[in-house]
Amino acid sequence: MRRRNLLLLGFAATASLAIPSASAAASTEPSRADPADSLVELLYAPPPPASGTSLPQLGQVLATARAHFSASRYHDLGAGLPGLISTAESHRDSSSGSARERAHALTARGYVLATELAAKRHSDLAWATADRAVQAARQSGDPVVIGEAVRVLAITMRRAGRPAAAVGLLERTAVDLDGHGPAARAVAASLWMTAAYTAACAHGASTAYDLLAGAAEAVDRLPAGLPQRRLFTVEATQAQVDLYRIGVHTALGEPDQAVPYAKRINPAALPTTERQARWGTDTARMWMRLGDQQRTLTALQFVDRIAPEEARRPALQALTSELLYAAMPTPGVRDFAHRTGVLV
């Protein structure tokens, strides 16, 4: 009863963020609506904040939102973000001292999730949400939150064709975080990984290799048993470094060098559905660049099986289209294209 009341309080003015059961999720066909559409409302006509929600309660609602992201339930995430963020902003505007800093941190993390969602949907709203995430994070004074916000801003910069600036921002922030304790250093490791992939997308091979080495070294320096739950997306582990190696080598045009890393990662051992789907996405791109269309389709089918909303993202639909319209289409790709909305 207490949890039910918390969720009702937290989102009285918006759609609920309650996590659906596994059976409900499995039986529901993903909606054709873009889950990032709700961000327009968030930015330009925010809903009224839910009254009666304390900061600790709002922290629990944020944890539910993060669980939606980790499980690749993007429609549920998008439905709840406006209420979550507007309530956090209301606390920020009416608080002072440490309570205000906490509200800034909750606001920033809400906007981090909004940017993650916008980036996955290739929405230009990511620029606005990333900027708000960074501004709120800096006001919070929490180095971990600042690192999270900078990471999503850098991803937005890379997607907008500014990879060099993004790499510079990530490197500077990672260095700054190194002196703020183990949790901040774990975030710094994730920034090195993101910087390596960003450099690879700009065809900077030597820079990408150096940054990957820095990420691996940063992970090695972390104390054993460090809780990873403060990070939204990327755990500071060697498995995550290996996952980034797949993307880096593929982006650099050397997918053959990515194959050993793809094969040695057990996707089921990755910590979240979103990360498992990322393995499937990166290996699909790797096999496509190697000309193995059957393995590409198998990887895409893996993504669809564990995270249907991931398989319907623009990037994966483009890869499915590439398979569909190849000179010799792979058996089964047409059915897959219908299933994932590429063919209607």
Summary of the structure (lengths in Angstrom):
residues: 344
radius of gyration: 19.9
end to end distance: 42.8
largest distance: 64.1
contacts: 1214
relative contact order: 0.08
helix: 72%
strand: 0%
